[in-house]
Amino acid sequence: SYRLRFHLAPPLLARRDPATGVPRKRAFGAWVLPVFRLLARLKGLRGTGLDPFGWTAERRAERALIGEYEKTVD
């Protein structure tokens, strides 16, 4: 027999390691498969104002880097 385990650090649920500041990963069981399917269906929202993960500090920094890169290339 086997068990599915997904080790994730979701931005809205992950606690940060006090020493490093890096989000800690948590193990999730097979119950997250329907959640993954739902997220796949919501793929069209990526990059829009309705993107639930688009407002984290990491995603904002990524968008700023893209803009900086585009200015450098032009």
MMTF fields as JSON, N, C-alpha, C and O atoms, coordinates in Angstrom:
{
  "mmtfVersion": "1.0.0",
  "mmtfProducer": "UNKNOWN",
  "numBonds": 295,
  "numAtoms": 296,
  "numGroups": 74,
  "numChains": 1,
  "numModels": 1,
  "chainsPerModel": [1],
  "groupsPerChain": [74],
  "chainIdList": ["A"],
  "bondAtomList": [4, 2, 8, 6, 12, 10, 16, 14, 20, 18, 24, 22, 28, 26, 32, 30, 36, 34, 40, 38, 44, 42, 48, 46, 52, 50, 56, 54, 60, 58, 64, 62, 68, 66, 72, 70, 76, 74, 80, 78, 84, 82, 88, 86, 92, 90, 96, 94, 100, 98, 104, 102, 108, 106, 112, 110, 116, 114, 120, 118, 124, 122, 128, 126, 132, 130, 136, 134, 140, 138, 144, 142, 148, 146, 152, 150, 156, 154, 160, 158, 164, 162, 168, 166, 172, 170, 176, 174, 180, 178, 184, 182, 188, 186, 192, 190, 196, 194, 200, 198, 204, 202, 208, 206, 212, 210, 216, 214, 220, 218, 224, 222, 228, 226, 232, 230, 236, 234, 240, 238, 244, 242, 248, 246, 252, 250, 256, 254, 260, 258, 264, 262, 268, 266, 272, 270, 276, 274, 280, 278, 284, 282, 288, 286, 292, 290],
  "bondOrderList": [1, 1, 1, 1, 1, 1, 1, 1, 1, 1, 1, 1, 1, 1, 1, 1, 1, 1, 1, 1, 1, 1, 1, 1, 1, 1, 1, 1, 1, 1, 1, 1, 1, 1, 1, 1, 1, 1, 1, 1, 1, 1, 1, 1, 1, 1, 1, 1, 1, 1, 1, 1, 1, 1, 1, 1, 1, 1, 1, 1, 1, 1, 1, 1, 1, 1, 1, 1, 1, 1, 1, 1, 1],
  "groupList": [{"groupName": "SER", "atomNameList": ["N", "CA", "C", "O"], "elementList": ["N", "C", "C", "O"], "formalChargeList": [0, 0, 0, 0], "bondAtomList": [1, 0, 2, 1, 3, 2], "bondOrderList": [1, 1, 2], "singleLetterCode": "S", "chemCompType": "L-PEPTIDE LINKING"}, {"groupName": "TYR", "atomNameList": ["N", "CA", "C", "O"], "elementList": ["N", "C", "C", "O"], "formalChargeList": [0, 0, 0, 0], "bondAtomList": [1, 0, 2, 1, 3, 2], "bondOrderList": [1, 1, 2], "singleLetterCode": "Y", "chemCompType": "L-PEPTIDE LINKING"}, {"groupName": "ARG", "atomNameList": ["N", "CA", "C", "O"], "elementList": ["N", "C", "C", "O"], "formalChargeList": [0, 0, 0, 0], "bondAtomList": [1, 0, 2, 1, 3, 2], "bondOrderList": [1, 1, 2], "singleLetterCode": "R", "chemCompType": "L-PEPTIDE LINKING"}, {"groupName": "LEU", "atomNameList": ["N", "CA", "C", "O"], "elementList": ["N", "C", "C", "O"], "formalChargeList": [0, 0, 0, 0], "bondAtomList": [1, 0, 2, 1, 3, 2], "bondOrderList": [1, 1, 2], "singleLetterCode": "L", "chemCompType": "L-PEPTIDE LINKING"}, {"groupName": "PHE", "atomNameList": ["N", "CA", "C", "O"], "elementList": ["N", "C", "C", "O"], "formalChargeList": [0, 0, 0, 0], "bondAtomList": [1, 0, 2, 1, 3, 2], "bondOrderList": [1, 1, 2], "singleLetterCode": "F", "chemCompType": "L-PEPTIDE LINKING"}, {"groupName": "HIS", "atomNameList": ["N", "CA", "C", "O"], "elementList": ["N", "C", "C", "O"], "formalChargeList": [0, 0, 0, 0], "bondAtomList": [1, 0, 2, 1, 3, 2], "bondOrderList": [1, 1, 2], "singleLetterCode": "H", "chemCompType": "L-PEPTIDE LINKING"}, {"groupName": "ALA", "atomNameList": ["N", "CA", "C", "O"], "elementList": ["N", "C", "C", "O"], "formalChargeList": [0, 0, 0, 0], "bondAtomList": [1, 0, 2, 1, 3, 2], "bondOrderList": [1, 1, 2], "singleLetterCode": "A", "chemCompType": "L-PEPTIDE LINKING"}, {"groupName": "PRO", "atomNameList": ["N", "CA", "C", "O"], "elementList": ["N", "C", "C", "O"], "formalChargeList": [0, 0, 0, 0], "bondAtomList": [1, 0, 2, 1, 3, 2], "bondOrderList": [1, 1, 2], "singleLetterCode": "P", "chemCompType": "L-PEPTIDE LINKING"}, {"groupName": "ASP", "atomNameList": ["N", "CA", "C", "O"], "elementList": ["N", "C", "C", "O"], "formalChargeList": [0, 0, 0, 0], "bondAtomList": [1, 0, 2, 1, 3, 2], "bondOrderList": [1, 1, 2], "singleLetterCode": "D", "chemCompType": "L-PEPTIDE LINKING"}, {"groupName": "THR", "atomNameList": ["N", "CA", "C", "O"], "elementList": ["N", "C", "C", "O"], "formalChargeList": [0, 0, 0, 0], "bondAtomList": [1, 0, 2, 1, 3, 2], "bondOrderList": [1, 1, 2], "singleLetterCode": "T", "chemCompType": "L-PEPTIDE LINKING"}, {"groupName": "GLY", "atomNameList": ["N", "CA", "C", "O"], "elementList": ["N", "C", "C", "O"], "formalChargeList": [0, 0, 0, 0], "bondAtomList": [1, 0, 2, 1, 3, 2], "bondOrderList": [1, 1, 2], "singleLetterCode": "G", "chemCompType": "PEPTIDE LINKING"}, {"groupName": "VAL", "atomNameList": ["N", "CA", "C", "O"], "elementList": ["N", "C", "C", "O"], "formalChargeList": [0, 0, 0, 0], "bondAtomList": [1, 0, 2, 1, 3, 2], "bondOrderList": [1, 1, 2], "singleLetterCode": "V", "chemCompType": "L-PEPTIDE LINKING"}, {"groupName": "LYS", "atomNameList": ["N", "CA", "C", "O"], "elementList": ["N", "C", "C", "O"], "formalChargeList": [0, 0, 0, 0], "bondAtomList": [1, 0, 2, 1, 3, 2], "bondOrderList": [1, 1, 2], "singleLetterCode": "K", "chemCompType": "L-PEPTIDE LINKING"}, {"groupName": "TRP", "atomNameList": ["N", "CA", "C", "O"], "elementList": ["N", "C", "C", "O"], "formalChargeList": [0, 0, 0, 0], "bondAtomList": [1, 0, 2, 1, 3, 2], "bondOrderList": [1, 1, 2], "singleLetterCode": "W", "chemCompType": "L-PEPTIDE LINKING"}, {"groupName": "GLU", "atomNameList": ["N", "CA", "C", "O"], "elementList": ["N", "C", "C", "O"], "formalChargeList": [0, 0, 0, 0], "bondAtomList": [1, 0, 2, 1, 3, 2], "bondOrderList": [1, 1, 2], "singleLetterCode": "E", "chemCompType": "L-PEPTIDE LINKING"}, {"groupName": "ILE", "atomNameList": ["N", "CA", "C", "O"], "elementList": ["N", "C", "C", "O"], "formalChargeList": [0, 0, 0, 0], "bondAtomList": [1, 0, 2, 1, 3, 2], "bondOrderList": [1, 1, 2], "singleLetterCode": "I", "chemCompType": "L-PEPTIDE LINKING"}],
  "groupTypeList": [0, 1, 2, 3, 2, 4, 5, 3, 6, 7, 7, 3, 3, 6, 2, 2, 8, 7, 6, 9, 10, 11, 7, 2, 12, 2, 6, 4, 10, 6, 13, 11, 3, 7, 11, 4, 2, 3, 3, 6, 2, 3, 12, 10, 3, 2, 10, 9, 10, 3, 8, 7, 4, 10, 13, 9, 6, 14, 2, 2, 6, 14, 2, 6, 3, 15, 10, 14, 1, 14, 12, 9, 11, 8],
  "groupIdList": [1, 2, 3, 4, 5, 6, 7, 8, 9, 10, 11, 12, 13, 14, 15, 16, 17, 18, 19, 20, 21, 22, 23, 24, 25, 26, 27, 28, 29, 30, 31, 32, 33, 34, 35, 36, 37, 38, 39, 40, 41, 42, 43, 44, 45, 46, 47, 48, 49, 50, 51, 52, 53, 54, 55, 56, 57, 58, 59, 60, 61, 62, 63, 64, 65, 66, 67, 68, 69, 70, 71, 72, 73, 74],
  "secStructList": [7, 7, 7, 7, 7, 3, 3, 3, 7, 7, 6, 6, 6, 7, 7, 5, 7, 6, 6, 6, 7, 7, 5, 7, 7, 3, 3, 3, 7, 4, 4, 4, 2, 2, 2, 2, 2, 2, 2, 2, 2, 4, 4, 4, 4, 6, 6, 1, 6, 6, 7, 6, 6, 6, 6, 1, 2, 2, 2, 2, 2, 2, 2, 2, 2, 2, 2, 2, 2, 2, 2, 2, 2, 7],
  "xCoordList": [0.843, 0.0, 0.889, 2.07, 0.322, 1.07, 0.176, -1.044, 0.802, 0.096, 0.623, 1.832, -0.271, 0.144, 0.364, -0.504, 1.513, 1.813, 2.392, 3.333, 1.844, 2.33, 2.956, 2.298, 4.198, 4.918, 4.927, 5.632, 4.131, 3.908, 4.073, 3.961, 4.34, 4.367, 3.44, 3.913, 2.114, 1.184, 1.319, 1.416, 1.327, 1.578, 0.632, 1.044, -0.607, -1.571, -1.587, -2.147, -0.99, -1.048, 0.298, 0.342, 1.385, 2.703, 3.205, 3.109, 3.733, 4.414, 5.872, 6.421, 6.486, 7.884, 8.807, 8.501, 9.931, 10.963, 11.553, 11.989, 11.583, 12.072, 13.547, 13.956, 14.338, 15.772, 16.072, 16.921, 15.378, 15.708, 14.684, 15.008, 13.46, 12.405, 11.773, 10.893, 12.218, 11.702, 10.418, 10.351, 9.395, 8.166, 8.436, 9.171, 7.838, 7.993, 7.016, 5.86, 7.495, 6.624, 5.807, 6.255, 4.601, 3.717, 3.314, 3.269, 3.023, 2.586, 1.06, 0.37, 0.552, -0.881, -1.176, -0.389, -2.295, -2.682, -3.386, -3.417, -3.946, -4.612, -5.853, -6.364, -6.336, -7.521, -7.278, -8.241, -6.017, -5.752, -5.908, -5.879, -6.072, -6.226, -7.409, -7.247, -8.59, -9.677, -9.332, -9.77, -8.558, -8.124, -7.216, -7.335, -6.31, -5.44, -6.264, -5.962, -7.297, -8.16, -8.865, -8.973, -9.34, -9.987, -9.002, -9.34, -7.803, -6.795, -6.465, -6.223, -6.453, -6.191, -7.296, -7.02, -8.531, -9.648, -9.588, -10.067, -9.001, -8.899, -7.645, -7.29, -6.987, -5.741, -5.909, -4.97, -7.082, -7.338, -7.251, -7.133, -7.305, -7.224, -5.793, -5.573, -4.825, -3.426, -3.046, -3.349, -2.384, -1.926, -2.99, -2.711, -4.195, -5.26, -5.428, -4.787, -6.272, -6.548, -7.264, -7.314, -7.818, -8.54, -7.661, -8.15, -6.385, -5.45, -5.235, -4.664, -5.681, -5.57, -4.132, -3.865, -3.213, -1.817, -0.961, 0.233, -1.549, -0.784, -0.379, 0.414, -0.903, -0.616, 0.37, 0.569, 0.987, 2.023, 3.253, 3.433, 4.084, 5.298, 6.189, 6.8, 6.258, 7.098, 6.599, 7.403, 5.303, 4.748, 4.895, 5.158, 4.724, 4.923, 6.367, 6.63, 7.303, 8.721, 9.005, 9.783, 8.381, 8.566, 8.087, 8.762, 6.924, 6.41, 7.32, 7.529, 7.859, 8.782, 10.05, 10.57, 10.543, 11.736, 11.479, 12.358, 10.295, 9.954, 9.976, 10.537, 9.371, 9.374, 10.78, 11.116, 11.594, 12.987, 13.757, 14.528, 13.548, 14.217, 13.794, 14.632, 12.505, 12.012, 12.602, 12.919, 12.753, 13.38, 14.843, 15.345, 15.526, 16.942, 17.135, 18.076, 16.264, 16.39, 16.104, 16.743, 15.161, 14.803, 15.844, 15.686],
  "yCoordList": [-1.184, 0.0, 1.249, 1.183, 2.351, 3.6, 4.748, 4.612, 5.865, 7.079, 8.245, 8.39, 9.062, 10.282, 11.362, 11.611, 11.996, 13.112, 14.229, 14.007, 15.411, 16.578, 17.517, 17.926, 17.851, 18.737, 20.133, 20.395, 21.02, 22.348, 23.423, 23.164, 24.624, 25.799, 26.841, 27.832, 26.629, 27.564, 28.96, 29.096, 29.994, 31.349, 31.806, 32.546, 31.385, 31.866, 31.039, 31.48, 29.857, 28.962, 28.685, 28.242, 28.933, 28.526, 29.466, 30.688, 28.869, 29.645, 29.779, 28.91, 30.853, 31.082, 30.527, 30.576, 30.005, 29.533, 30.761, 31.683, 30.807, 32.004, 32.3, 33.461, 31.285, 31.494, 32.007, 32.881, 31.465, 31.799, 32.703, 33.382, 32.723, 33.502, 32.818, 33.382, 31.604, 30.833, 30.127, 29.597, 30.111, 29.394, 27.909, 27.272, 27.373, 25.948, 25.129, 25.51, 24.003, 23.113, 22.259, 21.903, 21.942, 21.057, 19.918, 20.072, 18.783, 17.616, 17.619, 17.805, 17.41, 17.335, 15.995, 15.5, 15.415, 14.114, 14.231, 15.294, 13.117, 13.035, 13.923, 14.163, 14.404, 15.257, 16.558, 17.232, 16.935, 18.178, 18.03, 19.034, 16.814, 16.626, 17.42, 18.051, 17.42, 18.264, 19.763, 20.531, 20.162, 21.561, 21.887, 22.957, 20.972, 21.17, 21.284, 22.107, 20.464, 20.537, 21.892, 22.485, 22.372, 23.682, 24.779, 25.655, 24.735, 25.73, 25.68, 26.717, 24.491, 24.355, 25.029, 25.646, 24.916, 25.56, 27.08, 27.793, 27.569, 29.012, 29.605, 30.753, 28.837, 29.259, 30.572, 31.363, 30.797, 32.013, 33.289, 34.376, 33.177, 34.349, 34.788, 35.867, 33.973, 34.309, 35.627, 35.871, 36.458, 37.736, 38.817, 39.937, 38.513, 39.515, 40.011, 39.5, 40.986, 41.507, 40.509, 40.683, 39.462, 38.443, 37.255, 36.293, 37.315, 36.236, 36.202, 37.142, 35.133, 35.11, 35.05, 35.433, 34.584, 34.48, 35.606, 35.679, 36.473, 37.511, 38.682, 39.521, 38.755, 39.917, 39.627, 40.466, 38.467, 38.189, 39.016, 39.428, 39.258, 40.059, 39.435, 40.143, 38.118, 37.428, 37.672, 37.93, 37.597, 37.808, 39.265, 39.54, 40.203, 41.611, 41.868, 42.621, 41.245, 41.396, 40.805, 41.371, 39.674, 39.069, 40.007, 40.172, 40.623, 41.546, 42.758, 43.245, 43.244, 44.381, 44.004, 44.809, 42.802, 42.35, 42.234, 42.546, 41.795, 41.699, 43.092, 43.284, 44.053, 45.427, 45.99, 46.656, 45.726, 46.19, 45.557, 46.232, 44.279, 43.576, 44.148, 44.363, 44.391, 44.939, 46.316, 46.627, 47.148, 48.462, 48.318, 49.081, 47.348, 47.127, 46.661, 47.09, 45.795, 45.237, 46.298, 46.306, 47.181, 48.219, 49.254, 50.182],
  "zCoordList": [0.0, 0.0, 0.0, 0.344, -0.379, -0.453, -0.011, 0.078, 0.26, 0.648, -0.167, -0.347, -0.651, -1.324, -0.28, 0.557, -0.328, 0.564, -0.288, -1.05, -0.165, -0.884, 0.137, 1.094, -0.06, 0.854, 0.239, -0.736, 0.828, 0.264, 1.328, 2.526, 0.861, 1.729, 1.108, 0.553, 1.196, 0.567, 1.171, 2.391, 0.335, 0.822, 1.928, 2.821, 1.883, 2.873, 4.153, 5.157, 4.142, 5.3, 5.953, 7.101, 5.255, 5.749, 6.842, 6.734, 7.877, 8.915, 8.514, 7.837, 8.928, 8.578, 9.652, 10.844, 9.213, 10.128, 10.812, 10.122, 12.151, 12.838, 12.562, 12.592, 12.297, 12.075, 10.674, 10.501, 9.668, 8.28, 7.611, 6.636, 8.112, 7.481, 6.282, 5.632, 5.986, 4.855, 5.284, 6.393, 4.424, 4.792, 5.029, 4.275, 6.075, 6.386, 5.562, 5.382, 5.066, 4.306, 5.261, 6.351, 4.823, 5.575, 4.668, 3.447, 5.256, 4.479, 4.4, 5.402, 3.185, 2.942, 2.298, 1.491, 2.648, 2.108, 0.767, 0.146, 0.341, -0.956, -1.034, -2.128, 0.078, 0.065, -0.697, -1.059, -0.952, -1.676, -3.188, -3.9, -3.698, -5.142, -5.713, -6.758, -5.077, -5.597, -5.55, -6.406, -4.56, -4.478, -5.659, -6.256, -5.999, -7.162, -8.442, -9.306, -8.564, -9.751, -9.829, -10.902, -8.684, -8.651, -9.052, -9.847, -8.514, -8.87, -10.357, -10.975, -10.931, -12.365, -13.176, -14.205, -12.727, -13.43, -13.318, -14.2, -12.232, -12.014, -12.654, -12.383, -13.488, -14.128, -14.903, -14.994, -15.452, -16.216, -15.393, -15.957, -14.075, -13.206, -12.93, -12.379, -13.303, -13.018, -13.678, -14.846, -12.909, -13.438, -13.466, -13.893, -13.025, -12.982, -11.547, -10.629, -11.365, -10.028, -9.137, -7.919, -9.737, -8.967, -8.578, -7.986, -8.902, -8.579, -7.063, -6.511, -6.37, -4.907, -4.404, -3.264, -5.22, -4.786, -5.357, -5.069, -6.154, -6.837, -5.966, -6.392, -4.763, -3.927, -2.812, -1.934, -2.828, -1.835, -2.17, -3.316, -1.195, -1.407, -2.475, -3.275, -2.481, -3.464, -4.886, -5.782, -5.103, -6.445, -6.88, -8.051, -5.937, -6.286, -6.685, -7.623, -5.976, -6.324, -7.702, -8.47, -8.019, -9.346, -10.444, -11.46, -10.247, -11.262, -11.412, -12.524, -10.306, -10.372, -11.135, -11.908, -10.927, -11.643, -13.141, -13.944, -13.521, -14.942, -15.567, -16.646, -14.893, -15.402, -15.508, -16.487, -14.51, -14.519, -15.678, -16.359, -15.894, -16.988, -18.341, -19.216, -18.509, -19.776, -20.055, -21.202, -19.021, -19.2, -19.59, -20.415, -19.006, -19.301, -20.738, -21.406, -21.213, -22.558, -23.62, -24.671, -23.358, -24.354, -24.498, -25.291]
}
